[in-house]
Each structure stands twice: as C-alpha cells, then as structure tokens.
C-alpha cells in the first residue's frame, strides 16, 4: 500500500524517515521536519489505519513496514520513531539493518506490559468525541498525556488531526481497530537491538519506556548507544521540542547536505 506522505526539505538531500505513534499521523513531525530540513529530506508517512492513508487491514508489524518501505523508497538513511513508531523502527533495524544508517528513538514503545496494552486497547473501544478542539487539548493536560507543551502548540496540532464526527462533534482521524491491533503487537517482546548508531531521547516523566530495554540497548550496543533525557512526558516533541531537536542534531553530527558539500 502507498501511504499518505508528509515531506520537508530538498528532494535531493539525504533521507530521514519519521514513524509516528498510534492514534497519531505523520504531520505531527512538522516542527521536527522543518528544523531538520536544511540538511535532510524528512519523510513522515501516515501509517496504515491513520491519517489520510488507507484504513483497511492487515495492521500487523510486517504490513506496516512493507507499506512504509514501498512509500518512502529509501534504500539507506536515518530513521526516527516515536512511541509505536519506535517499535516499528526496532523491527526494521533487526530485519533489514542495512537500511538503517542511524536510529533515533523518541520515547519508544519497544514493549508495553500486557496489562497496560489491554487497558489502552480497551479505551479505544469507547468513543472519544469532543465539542471543540479546546476540549480535546484540555483532556491531554488533564490526563497527563502532555505536561509542559504550550497550549497554542497543541491547539494548532489537534485542529489538523480532528475531523467532524457524529452529532457535530469532533473525533481523531484514525481507525480504532488498527490501534487495538497495534497495542497487541506492542505487548510482544521486542527484537534484539541492531548494531547501528542509536539515540534514545526519553521524557523525564514519561510513563512508557521500560528500564530493562534501555539497559539492554546500552549493554549490547556499547559506544553505539546514546541516551538523552529531556523535560516532560512521553511526547517529547511537544513537551521538549528544542531539547529534542538539539539532541538529534548533536547525534547526527556533520552529516547530510553539509557533509556532502
């Protein structure tokens, strides 16, 4: 399947592919993409079942990766994954490490404890509709999904991701069935870390990432592994945009367009 694709930067620049989390879409990377576009061609597809891509199954890891590879057509490049996108990146790096020049994990959902995955999947069985964008944004603060991000940032991003639903209310543009399937996939043990230069950017107050996975990457990758902790919670490109961009740029070093000139 060819996915809906968001892109920033010169088409001739080296590729940097961004994979989003469940319930999200590729457009969420627009601030990161704009900041990195001076050196890279930043590509961010809407995964199957999300955004403007097709919603039909299968929603398995294999199908998601096949869709992404067909859409971005990147033989080798830098890859970045947030949350579920981090799990997909770990799977890609384990299966086809030759495609991954460097791996950037933003608070990755490498594995979610089964009881947590069940709770999250069960939540998707209930409608979440809103009277306004403001109501949707407030719920993120009230539930601790966002801790530090400016309200104006969330209002801008949520306005793009919400669409008219029943009764004149608003709902998010994703397939609930696809999200339930993804939570099930994330309950499976993660693959062995691939031996590629790897950056973890973790939210200091995030609820998601398991310490055992961080230690496994540190032990198996050694000097290839770098960990940066930034303020805030799980969505690091909302709560700590500047610190996240700084960590990514430092990790990437003098590469991309500047390195080729």
C-alpha positions, 0 to 999 in steps of 0.5 A: 500500500502507498501511504499518505506522505508528509515531506520537508526539505530538498528532494535531493538531500539525504533521507530521514524517515519519521514513524509516528505513534498510534492514534497519531499521523505523520504531520505531527513531525512538522516542527521536527521536519522543518528544523531538520530540513536544511540538511535532510529530506524528512519523510513522515508517512501516515501509517496504515489505519491513520491519517489520510492513508488507507484504513483497511487491514492487515495492521500487523508489524510486517504490513506496516513496514512493507507499506512504509518501505514501498512509500518512502523508497529509501534504500539507506538513511536515518530513521526516527520513531516515536512511541509505536513508531519506535517499535516499528523502527526496532523491527526494521533495524533487526530485519533489514539493518542495512537500511538503517544508517542511524536510529533515533528513538523518541520515547519508544514503545519497544514493549508495553506490559500486557496489562497496560496494552489491554487497558489502552486497547480497551479505551479505544473501544469507547468513543472519544468525541469532543465539542471543540478542539479546546476540549480535546487539548484540555483532556491531554493536560488533564490526563497527563498525556502532555505536561509542559507543551504550550497550549497554542502548540497543541491547539494548532496540532489537534485542529489538523488531526480532528475531523467532524464526527457524529452529532457535530462533534469532533473525533481523531482521524484514525481507525480504532481497530488498527490501534487495538491491533497495534497495542497487541503487537506492542505487548510482544517482546521486542527484537534484539537491538541492531548494531547501528548508531542509536539515540534514545531521547526519553521524557523525564516523566514519561510513563512508557519506556521500560528500564530493562530495554534501555539497559539492554540497548546500552549493554549490547550496543556499547559506544553505539548507544546514546541516551538523552533525557529531556523535560516532560512526558512521553511526547517529547516533541511537544513537551521538549521540542528544542531539547529534542531537536538539539539532541538529534542534531548533536547525534547526527553530527556533520552529516547530510547536505553539509557533509556532502558539500 
